[in-house]
Amino acid sequence: MKTIILAAIFVPFTYFLGGGIEEVAKAIRNGDVETLANHFDEEIELAINDEEDLYDKATAKEMLAEFFASTSPKAFKIVHSGQAKSNAQYCIGDFTTGKGVYRVSFVTKGSGDDFLIQELRIEKE
């Protein structure tokens, strides 16, 4: 009985947090700019190393494509993730590329398949 109760509580919670975060993590791991850009908000706060600003979707997609092309993505490991106030989820992870390891963090808003990436930061460790 306790197992059923725990599953009833735990499964929806992990689905709620995992949907968007897992999809973004997989896209980063694979260098999949299309999947990431499909979930960009109309404007996204994007930081790649020392270049940081608020960009429209198309510009952010182009910048990210250039970054992935120049670094050869290899792996992405989630270090920490969770939920903030107002239906926002966040994730921090280590992104291994052909040019070294980067610390990546991102914030999404929404849940399940209906989420938008509002902030994405990629910084060399």
Secondary structure, DSSP 8 states (H G I E B T S, - for coil): -HHHHHHHHHHHHHHHHHHHHHHHHHHHHHT-HHHHHHTEEEEEEEEETTEEEEEEHHHHHHHHHHHHHHH-EEEEEEEEEEEETTTEEEEEEEEEETTEEEEEEEEEEEETTEEEEEEEEEEE-
